[in-house]
Structures are given as C-alpha cells and as structure tokens.
Amino acid sequence: MELASIRQIAVVGAGTMGLGIAQIAAMAGFKTLLYDIDSHSLAKAEKSITKNLEKGIEKGKVTAEQKKHTLSNLAFSTKFEDIRADFVIEAIVEQLEVKRDLFSRLEGQNAKTCILASNTSSIPITQIASALEEPSRFVGMHFFNPAHIMKLVEVISGAATSDEVALVTQQLAEKLGKVAVMAKDSPGFIVNRVARHFYVESLKALEEGVADVQTIDKLLKSSGFKMGPFALMDLIGVDTNFSVTTSMFRAFHGDSKFRPSRIQQQKVDAGHHGRKSGKGFYEYE
C-alpha cells in the first residue's frame, strides 16, 4: 500500500481523542467516518469539531472555506458495519481485551490492504495484534491531546508490523500536519514512559503531604512547564491518565516507580474526571 491509495479513513471512538483525529483527517482532505456505539457521543463530537473549527477561524488559523470543506468530509455512524476504510484508527478505552476484540472484528470486514492502527498510549502493540490473522498490517499511531493541535505522533511498530505499513503510517501522520517519531514496541513507548513520572512523582508528593495541588502546579510551571501535572491530568482526563499509569504498572510487572496513586483512584471512583466532568483536581464551570 502507498499513501496515495488512502482515501477513506475511519476513526473508532468519538471521545476527546477520536473527534480530534477525525477532525484533522477531514481537514487534510480525507473522507472520514467517525464511529461510536453512542449516538449522544457522536452528536457531542460533531458539536466539538464545529466549535474547534470556529475557534480556529477566530484565531486566523482556519478559513471559512476550510471549515466547510472539513465538515463536508465528515460522516458519523453508530453502525459497526459502516466501518470500512483504507485506514482505521482506534481511539477507545485502554483495555487490552476490548481492543483485541475490536480489531478482530475490523479485520474481518475490511480489505486485506486496510491498515489497522491503535491510538493506545500504553498497551504494547504486539499484544493487541496477537488477535489478528495478519498482524503485519497492525501499527500504533499515538496522537497527543488535543489531537487537532499537538504536533507529535508516535508511530509504533509491533513485532510483526511490516516496514511498509510503518512507513505509510509515518507518511500519513505527516500528511495530517504532524511530526512523526518512529518507535519500537514497549509499554508507554517513548513519551508516556518518560512523562509518567511527571504525574506519578507529583501525586506521591501530594500523598505525602509535601505540598498541595496548587503549589505543585505553580512550582512546575515556574520551572518551565506550560501546565502543572494536576491541571494537565484534568485536561487529559483523570480517568484516562490513571488507566495509562495502571496499564504501565502491570506491563512493568509491578515496578514501584509506576505505582498508581490512591488519590487518583479515589478521584476516578468519585467520577471526578477533570474538565470533561466539571471537577477533577480543580473545579470547572
């Protein structure tokens, strides 16, 4: 397969990451399907994409014509059988068995030339691909939040990923206006493995009463970070961040340096997921 043969892209999962990926794919000129089992999530995603584009117009980064063109390239569906494309990107929950089942079903209803990609931020690509008959066409394509703004994309090759599939995925990321970094398969890949301690150590300091949320955020911002760890967890989603840490803790066989925080667990249990729920480590209107 070559980049030129990719005309139709499907994104599975209409959450924060999925809608952002669908937006940039449509903006780049690809006919794009955004799928989710929940029609309410799709309606919310369509509204968010429109809002993102309008905000881009206000800032002079998007034209009215680009907005019109992008929206015309987008389609939304709750019907699984509609997910037929040249390139499929999954952006659903960080649960290995759920992803395995999804890709097994996707493989069965798409052409053998279709590339299957996961936006997973922590689960090893080889583990997900083990459910496929042809794991050579499976690849990791990890975007960062918010996907329509952040430039970096990690392209991760599993043990069976073909060089051709990895190359086309890199080229696609660049076509979407991203900076693609090639990575080998490992828990957390590059960015999350390195950045995990930004969150974990900050949470440990909070647990030990070293300082409060506001102080830790202020200190790290003054050190040069654009956002403090707690404000960033609220933006990403406290639940999503906790899920990634838990996944990496298991993948590294319980290494204590990746231990999930009890405080974060409590936030998740209480439904305090950050900006999207109105409350996380901070409260939002």
N, C-alpha and C positions, 0 to 999 in steps of 0.2 A: 504493500500500500504506500501511496505517496500523499503528501499534504493536499495536493490538488484534487485528489479523489474524495476528500472530506467536504461534503456539502450540508449534511444534516447532522446536528448534534442533539443529543438528548441528555438532560440533567435529571437525575432521580433524587428527589428530596427538595421541598420548597422552603426549607428553613433559611436562616441568615446566609449561610454559605452557598446553598443551592441557588437561591434567587440572584445572588451576586454573580455567580459563574454564568448563569443563564443570560444575565444582562450583558456581560462583556462578550459572550459568544454571539449574541444577536447584534450587538454594536459592530462587531468585526465582519458582519455580513453573512453569517451562517443562519440557515433556517434552524430554529432552536425550539425544542419541546421541553417544557418543564413539567415533570410528573410528580404527583404526590397522592397518597391514598385519601387525603383530607381536602375536600373542596374549599373549606374555610381557609386553610393554609395557602392554597393556590390564589384565592381572592386577595388575601393579605399580601402575598408575594407580588402580585401584579400591581397592587397599590404602592408597595415599597419601591418597585422598579421605576414606576412613573415618577414617584417623588424624588428618587435619586437622579433621574434624568433632568427633572425640572430644577433641582439644586445645581446640577452641572451647567444648565443654561444661565442661571443667575450668576455663577462664578465665571462665565465666559469660556468654559471648557467643553461645552456641548452646544451644538446649534439646534434650532428648532427642526431642521431637516433631519439631523441625526436622530433626534428623539422619535420622529415619525417613522424613520427607516427602521430603527431598533424595535419599536413596538409592532411594526408590520412583520418582522421576522420571528416574533414570539408566538407560541401556541401553548396552551395549558390543558392538561388532561389528568383525570383520575382513573383512566382505563389502562391497565398494565399492558394490554396487547398493542397499545399505541406506541410503546417504546421500541421503535425500530429506527435505527440510525447508523451512520458510518462511524460515529464515535460516541460512546456513552460514558458519562461521568457520574459516579455515585457520591452523594453527599447526605448520607443518613446517619443513624445512631452508631456510636463507636462500640459495636458488639460484633465479635467475630462471626458467630453462627448466623446472625441476621444477614450480614454481608455475604457470607458464603452462599446462603440460600438464594439471595437476590441475584447474584452473578450466575449461579447455576441456571436460574430461570431465564435471565437475559441472554445467556449463551444459546439457549435452545430456540429462541425466537428471532435471533439476528443472524445475518450472513456471516460466513467464516472470515470475511475480510474486516468485520467490525472490530474496532479496538475497544476494549473494556478497561475503564480507569476508575480508580478509587481516590477520593479526596481524604482518605483516612490520615490522621495526623500522628498516629502512634502504632497501629496494628501492622505487623510485618506483612509485606505484600505477598511473600511466598506462602504464608499461612492462609490468606484469603484465596489465592489462586489454586490451592490444593483441591478445591471443589470443582474445578473446571476440567473438561476433557482436553482443552487446548490452552494450557496456562501461558503459552508463549505470547498470546495476544493480550495478556493482562499486565497492567502497569500502574504505578502510583502517580497521581498528579495532584500534589498537595498545594492548594491555594491558601492564602492567609487573609484573615478578617480585618477590614471589609474587602471582599474579593474584587469589587469593582474599582478599588483604589490602590490596594497594596500591590507592589510590582513583582514581588518574588513568587516563584513557583518551584517547588521541588519535584523533579521527575525521578521516580524511584524504580529501579529495575529489580524484580524478584529473581530468584534463582533460575527461573525458566523464561523470563521475559526476553523476547528476541531483540537484537540490536536494532532492527528495522522499526519495531514498534516504539522503542525508546526514542529513536531519532525523530520519528514522525510526531510523537508527543511533545518533544522539545520544540520542534518547528511550529506546532500548533500553539503552544504557550507563547512563543514569540509573535505569532500572528495575532494573538489576543492582546498584544501590547505588554507582555510580561517579560521579566528576566528569568530565564530558566537555568536552574542549577541541577546537574546530574548527581544522583546519589545512589549508593548501594543499599540493599535492604538491611535494616537494623531498627530495633524499637526506637521510635521517636525520630528516626532518620537523622538529619543534622540539626535543624533549628530547634525542634522540641526537646531533643536530648540536651542541648546546650542551655536553652532558655528555661528548662523545667525548674532549675534551682533558683531562678529569679522569683518564682512563685513559692516553691517549697520552703526555701530558707526564710522568706518573708512571713509565711504562715507559721513557721517554727518560732520566729521571734515574737509573733503575736501570741501564740500559745504559752510561751514562757514569760509573758508579761514584760518583755523588754521595752516595748513601745506600743502605742495604739495604731489603728489603721491609718489615720490621717497623718501621723508623724512619720511612719514608714514610707508612705507615698510621697510626702513632701521631701524627705531626705533623698530618696532615689531620683526624684525629679530634679532636685538641685545638683545631683551628681551627673546629670546629662541625659537621663532617660526622658522620653517625651511624655510618658504616663507612668504613674506608680503601679506596682503589681496588683493592688486591690481594685483600683479604678479600671485597670486593663482586664482583670478577671470579670468584672461586671460587664464590660463591653463584649468580651468574647462569649460570656455565659458561664456563670459559676459552675453549673452542672456539666457543661462541656469540658471546662478546664479540669474539673475533678475526675471526669471519666478518662481523660487522657493520662492524668497522673496515675490513676488506678491501673490502667492498661500497661503503662510503663513499669510500674512497681511489680506487676505479675510477670511481665516479659523479662525483667532482670532478676527473676527468682527471689523476690522479696528483699532486694538490696535496700537497706535502710535510708540511703540518701534519696530515694524516690518515694518514701513513705507518704501516703495521702494524709491530709490533715483532718483531725477530728472536728475542728471548727468549720472547715469547708463541707465536710459530710453533713453537719447539722444544718448548714445553710441550704444544702440540696434537699434534705429531708423536709425542711420547712417550706420549700417552694420559693426560696429567695434566690432566684437565678440571675439576678443582675438587672440590667436595663430593660431587658425584654419582659420581665415580670414586675417591674416597678420598684423592686427592692433587692439588694444584694448586700454588699459590704457598705453601700451607701443607699440612700432613698432617692427615688426619681419621681417626677410628676407623671 
